[in-house]
């Protein structure tokens, strides 16, 4: 899925985000119904951060690897690896706006 990205995202990060949006769409998550490209970008970023994916999906981690990130960890990961500038006080937005819709869809 192609979206308009915020400034500061490298080509590699943009590709990761686009690929994640394609995956979410393929498994039935209605990302096209999200209100804006920024909302789609935020959901993809949170998803990628949960898997601790920096450069490639091959490095994805899961609970099977003992990987558990709290919402503040997700924010730090996105800021460190995806060129975001998310406030640490936005942890509830990550949970409520970016991750909960994915959980609601199963």
N, CA and C atoms as a LAMMPS dump frame, in Angstrom:
ITEM: TIMESTEP
0
ITEM: NUMBER OF ATOMS
318
ITEM: BOX BOUNDS ff ff ff
-5.0000000000000000e+02 5.0000000000000000e+02
-5.0000000000000000e+02 5.0000000000000000e+02
-5.0000000000000000e+02 5.0000000000000000e+02
ITEM: ATOMS id mol type element x y z
1 1 1 N 0.846 -1.176 0
2 1 2 C 0 0 0
3 1 3 C 0.888 1.235 0
4 2 1 N 0.589 2.132 -0.841
5 2 2 C 1.34 3.378 -0.917
6 2 3 C 0.605 4.476 -0.166
7 3 1 N 1.33 5.165 0.69
8 3 2 C 0.771 6.294 1.429
9 3 3 C 1.764 7.444 1.377
10 4 1 N 1.299 8.61 1.751
11 4 2 C 2.184 9.762 1.854
12 4 3 C 2.786 9.75 3.259
13 5 1 N 4.109 9.627 3.319
14 5 2 C 4.801 9.53 4.599
15 5 3 C 5.165 10.907 5.137
16 6 1 N 5.324 10.965 6.46
17 6 2 C 5.807 12.19 7.071
18 6 3 C 7.29 12.349 6.716
19 7 1 N 7.764 13.535 6.801
20 7 2 C 9.146 13.851 6.462
21 7 3 C 10.088 13.135 7.436
22 8 1 N 11.221 12.691 6.931
23 8 2 C 12.241 12.098 7.784
24 8 3 C 12.326 10.593 7.72
25 9 1 N 11.471 9.948 6.951
26 9 2 C 11.514 8.495 6.829
27 9 3 C 12.422 8.122 5.659
28 10 1 N 13.391 7.25 5.924
29 10 2 C 14.275 6.781 4.86
30 10 3 C 13.478 5.907 3.897
31 11 1 N 14.042 5.672 2.728
32 11 2 C 13.392 4.799 1.74
33 11 3 C 13.196 3.401 2.321
34 12 1 N 14.181 2.914 3.066
35 12 2 C 14.102 1.584 3.656
36 12 3 C 12.947 1.498 4.655
37 13 1 N 12.799 2.511 5.497
38 13 2 C 11.708 2.526 6.478
39 13 3 C 10.366 2.642 5.764
40 14 1 N 10.297 3.474 4.735
41 14 2 C 9.054 3.596 3.968
42 14 3 C 8.652 2.251 3.369
43 15 1 N 9.624 1.497 2.884
44 15 2 C 9.326 0.176 2.308
45 15 3 C 8.819 -0.773 3.388
46 16 1 N 9.454 -0.765 4.556
47 16 2 C 8.982 -1.604 5.661
48 16 3 C 7.533 -1.262 6.011
49 17 1 N 7.229 0.02 6.107
50 17 2 C 5.872 0.457 6.446
51 17 3 C 4.893 0.003 5.363
52 18 1 N 5.248 0.212 4.109
53 18 2 C 4.36 -0.186 3.008
54 18 3 C 4.133 -1.694 3.009
55 19 1 N 5.195 -2.454 3.231
56 19 2 C 5.069 -3.911 3.289
57 19 3 C 4.182 -4.336 4.46
58 20 1 N 4.339 -3.681 5.614
59 20 2 C 3.5 -4.018 6.772
60 20 3 C 2.036 -3.705 6.475
61 21 1 N 1.774 -2.593 5.827
62 21 2 C 0.392 -2.263 5.472
63 21 3 C -0.182 -3.284 4.498
64 22 1 N 0.642 -3.76 3.578
65 22 2 C 0.199 -4.815 2.652
66 22 3 C -0.133 -6.104 3.415
67 23 1 N 0.701 -6.446 4.389
68 23 2 C 0.459 -7.645 5.195
69 23 3 C -0.834 -7.5 5.991
70 24 1 N -1.008 -6.343 6.63
71 24 2 C -2.229 -6.107 7.407
72 24 3 C -3.47 -6.209 6.526
73 25 1 N -3.383 -5.651 5.325
74 25 2 C -4.5 -5.726 4.377
75 25 3 C -4.76 -7.18 3.98
76 26 1 N -3.703 -7.927 3.717
77 26 2 C -3.831 -9.322 3.282
78 26 3 C -4.479 -10.211 4.343
79 27 1 N -4.269 -9.888 5.623
80 27 2 C -4.871 -10.7 6.676
81 27 3 C -6.233 -10.168 7.124
82 28 1 N -6.714 -9.159 6.416
83 28 2 C -8.072 -8.688 6.653
84 28 3 C -8.239 -7.486 7.554
85 29 1 N -7.154 -6.815 7.9
86 29 2 C -7.266 -5.59 8.701
87 29 3 C -7.67 -4.458 7.748
88 30 1 N -8.767 -3.763 8.029
89 30 2 C -9.253 -2.724 7.1
90 30 3 C -8.47 -1.407 7.217
91 31 1 N -7.202 -1.422 6.841
92 31 2 C -6.373 -0.217 6.955
93 31 3 C -6.854 0.898 6.036
94 32 1 N -7.547 0.534 4.947
95 32 2 C -8.057 1.565 4.043
96 32 3 C -9.175 2.381 4.681
97 33 1 N -9.746 1.879 5.767
98 33 2 C -10.814 2.611 6.455
99 33 3 C -10.281 3.571 7.512
100 34 1 N -8.971 3.545 7.756
101 34 2 C -8.393 4.489 8.708
102 34 3 C -8.505 5.899 8.141
103 35 1 N -8.581 6.868 9.009
104 35 2 C -8.935 8.218 8.607
105 35 3 C -7.864 8.98 7.831
106 36 1 N -6.606 8.569 7.946
107 36 2 C -5.552 9.325 7.261
108 36 3 C -4.333 8.457 6.997
109 37 1 N -3.48 8.941 6.103
110 37 2 C -2.213 8.252 5.858
111 37 3 C -1.367 8.231 7.125
112 38 1 N -1.42 9.296 7.917
113 38 2 C -0.638 9.326 9.163
114 38 3 C -1.117 8.246 10.126
115 39 1 N -2.415 8.039 10.204
116 39 2 C -2.95 6.981 11.083
117 39 3 C -2.473 5.614 10.601
118 40 1 N -2.461 5.394 9.268
119 40 2 C -1.954 4.136 8.701
120 40 3 C -0.473 3.966 9.018
121 41 1 N 0.27 5.052 8.881
122 41 2 C 1.705 5.046 9.159
123 41 3 C 1.967 4.698 10.627
124 42 1 N 1.184 5.281 11.526
125 42 2 C 1.363 5.02 12.954
126 42 3 C 1.06 3.564 13.293
127 43 1 N 0 2.998 12.695
128 43 2 C -0.338 1.604 12.964
129 43 3 C 0.758 0.672 12.454
130 44 1 N 1.247 0.936 11.255
131 44 2 C 2.317 0.112 10.689
132 44 3 C 3.579 0.207 11.546
133 45 1 N 3.914 1.407 11.991
134 45 2 C 5.098 1.596 12.823
135 45 3 C 5.002 0.853 14.141
136 46 1 N 3.837 0.912 14.774
137 46 2 C 3.647 0.205 16.035
138 46 3 C 3.768 -1.302 15.83
139 47 1 N 3.193 -1.783 14.746
140 47 2 C 3.269 -3.222 14.431
141 47 3 C 4.715 -3.655 14.208
142 48 1 N 5.441 -2.886 13.442
143 48 2 C 6.842 -3.192 13.183
144 48 3 C 7.656 -3.156 14.475
145 49 1 N 7.374 -2.183 15.327
146 49 2 C 8.11 -2.061 16.586
147 49 3 C 7.833 -3.24 17.509
148 50 1 N 6.596 -3.708 17.536
149 50 2 C 6.268 -4.869 18.368
150 50 3 C 7.146 -6.058 17.974
151 51 1 N 7.385 -6.209 16.684
152 51 2 C 8.25 -7.284 16.206
153 51 3 C 9.724 -6.93 16.234
154 52 1 N 10.037 -5.725 16.69
155 52 2 C 11.409 -5.214 16.762
156 52 3 C 12.12 -5.336 15.413
157 53 1 N 11.412 -4.974 14.373
158 53 2 C 11.94 -5.045 13.013
159 53 3 C 12.614 -3.722 12.686
160 54 1 N 13.905 -3.771 12.447
161 54 2 C 14.678 -2.573 12.143
162 54 3 C 14.894 -2.406 10.644
163 55 1 N 15.306 -3.479 9.978
164 55 2 C 15.663 -3.39 8.565
165 55 3 C 14.981 -4.428 7.699
166 56 1 N 14.621 -5.574 8.275
167 56 2 C 14.084 -6.676 7.491
168 56 3 C 13.124 -7.506 8.342
169 57 1 N 12.126 -8.073 7.704
170 57 2 C 11.19 -8.934 8.417
171 57 3 C 11.869 -10.202 8.933
172 58 1 N 13.019 -10.528 8.415
173 58 2 C 13.758 -11.707 8.867
174 58 3 C 14.205 -11.582 10.322
175 59 1 N 14.326 -10.363 10.817
176 59 2 C 14.782 -10.161 12.186
177 59 3 C 13.624 -10.04 13.181
178 60 1 N 12.402 -10.318 12.745
179 60 2 C 11.221 -10.184 13.606
180 60 3 C 11.321 -11.071 14.833
181 61 1 N 10.882 -10.514 15.952
182 61 2 C 10.858 -11.24 17.216
183 61 3 C 9.405 -11.362 17.665
184 62 1 N 9.156 -12.347 18.511
185 62 2 C 7.8 -12.552 19.01
186 62 3 C 7.849 -13.033 20.444
187 63 1 N 6.682 -13.288 21.014
188 63 2 C 6.636 -13.821 22.373
189 63 3 C 7.338 -15.169 22.443
190 64 1 N 7.393 -15.878 21.324
191 64 2 C 8.092 -17.167 21.305
192 64 3 C 9.594 -16.987 21.528
193 65 1 N 10.108 -15.773 21.228
194 65 2 C 11.519 -15.454 21.484
195 65 3 C 11.696 -14.764 22.831
196 66 1 N 10.606 -14.653 23.588
197 66 2 C 10.669 -13.952 24.866
198 66 3 C 10.624 -12.445 24.698
199 67 1 N 10.091 -11.982 23.582
200 67 2 C 10.053 -10.553 23.294
201 67 3 C 8.715 -9.953 23.726
202 68 1 N 8.769 -9.052 24.69
203 68 2 C 7.587 -8.35 25.16
204 68 3 C 7.94 -6.87 25.274
205 69 1 N 7.259 -6.014 24.528
206 69 2 C 7.496 -4.584 24.622
207 69 3 C 6.296 -3.901 25.258
208 70 1 N 6.564 -2.988 26.164
209 70 2 C 5.52 -2.134 26.722
210 70 3 C 5.317 -0.979 25.75
211 71 1 N 4.229 -0.243 25.914
212 71 2 C 3.951 0.84 24.968
213 71 3 C 5.059 1.899 24.966
214 72 1 N 5.646 2.165 26.101
215 72 2 C 6.753 3.133 26.123
216 72 3 C 7.98 2.581 25.394
217 73 1 N 8.177 1.264 25.436
218 73 2 C 9.258 0.627 24.681
219 73 3 C 9.002 0.747 23.178
220 74 1 N 7.748 0.615 22.789
221 74 2 C 7.37 0.76 21.378
222 74 3 C 7.685 2.174 20.906
223 75 1 N 7.34 3.161 21.718
224 75 2 C 7.63 4.562 21.369
225 75 3 C 9.132 4.762 21.197
226 76 1 N 9.912 4.265 22.149
227 76 2 C 11.37 4.415 22.063
228 76 3 C 11.908 3.731 20.81
229 77 1 N 11.419 2.537 20.51
230 77 2 C 11.876 1.804 19.33
231 77 3 C 11.554 2.589 18.052
232 78 1 N 10.331 3.107 17.957
233 78 2 C 9.956 3.883 16.77
234 78 3 C 10.804 5.146 16.638
235 79 1 N 11.031 5.83 17.746
236 79 2 C 11.861 7.04 17.715
237 79 3 C 13.294 6.717 17.313
238 80 1 N 13.83 5.624 17.834
239 80 2 C 15.219 5.258 17.568
240 80 3 C 15.444 4.72 16.156
241 81 1 N 14.468 4.008 15.601
242 81 2 C 14.708 3.287 14.349
243 81 3 C 13.9 3.757 13.143
244 82 1 N 12.84 4.518 13.367
245 82 2 C 11.97 4.892 12.246
246 82 3 C 11.87 6.398 12.023
247 83 1 N 12.682 7.163 12.717
248 83 2 C 12.68 8.608 12.502
249 83 3 C 11.468 9.312 13.083
250 84 1 N 10.825 8.708 14.046
251 84 2 C 9.672 9.333 14.691
252 84 3 C 10.134 10.256 15.804
253 85 1 N 9.237 11.097 16.254
254 85 2 C 9.478 11.97 17.399
255 85 3 C 8.251 11.92 18.295
256 86 1 N 7.911 10.727 18.724
257 86 2 C 6.713 10.51 19.532
258 86 3 C 7.046 10.791 20.992
259 87 1 N 6.206 11.559 21.646
260 87 2 C 6.38 11.863 23.054
261 87 3 C 6.159 10.611 23.899
262 88 1 N 6.956 10.458 24.944
263 88 2 C 6.79 9.294 25.821
264 88 3 C 5.431 9.32 26.523
265 89 1 N 4.809 10.471 26.563
266 89 2 C 3.483 10.59 27.154
267 89 3 C 2.372 10.101 26.246
268 90 1 N 2.714 9.687 25.039
269 90 2 C 1.71 9.213 24.081
270 90 3 C 1.471 7.716 24.166
271 91 1 N 1.9 7.105 25.269
272 91 2 C 1.785 5.649 25.38
273 91 3 C 0.343 5.169 25.26
274 92 1 N -0.617 5.944 25.752
275 92 2 C -2.014 5.522 25.651
276 92 3 C -2.499 5.566 24.203
277 93 1 N -2.01 6.543 23.416
278 93 2 C -2.374 6.611 21.995
279 93 3 C -1.867 5.383 21.246
280 94 1 N -0.658 4.939 21.577
281 94 2 C -0.103 3.742 20.924
282 94 3 C -1.025 2.557 21.194
283 95 1 N -1.398 2.386 22.444
284 95 2 C -2.246 1.257 22.818
285 95 3 C -3.645 1.384 22.211
286 96 1 N -4.262 2.541 22.388
287 96 2 C -5.67 2.723 22.011
288 96 3 C -5.875 2.907 20.516
289 97 1 N -5.019 3.672 19.864
290 97 2 C -5.23 4.003 18.45
291 97 3 C -4.467 3.108 17.479
292 98 1 N -3.296 2.624 17.887
293 98 2 C -2.454 1.885 16.953
294 98 3 C -2.539 0.368 17.119
295 99 1 N -2.639 -0.111 18.351
296 99 2 C -2.622 -1.549 18.587
297 99 3 C -4.008 -2.151 18.849
298 100 1 N -4.861 -1.458 19.565
299 100 2 C -6.171 -2.022 19.901
300 100 3 C -6.99 -2.393 18.666
301 101 1 N -7.022 -1.574 17.606
302 101 2 C -7.773 -1.984 16.403
303 101 3 C -7.279 -3.306 15.813
304 102 1 N -5.979 -3.563 15.919
305 102 2 C -5.442 -4.834 15.433
306 102 3 C -5.909 -5.992 16.302
307 103 1 N -5.916 -5.787 17.585
308 103 2 C -6.379 -6.825 18.518
309 103 3 C -7.882 -7.073 18.338
310 104 1 N -8.635 -6.011 18.104
311 104 2 C -10.083 -6.155 17.893
312 104 3 C -10.394 -6.988 16.668
313 105 1 N -9.517 -6.93 15.669
314 105 2 C -9.717 -7.701 14.445
315 105 3 C -9.221 -9.147 14.58
316 106 1 N -8.551 -9.423 15.69
317 106 2 C -8.077 -10.79 15.921
318 106 3 C -6.742 -11.041 15.295
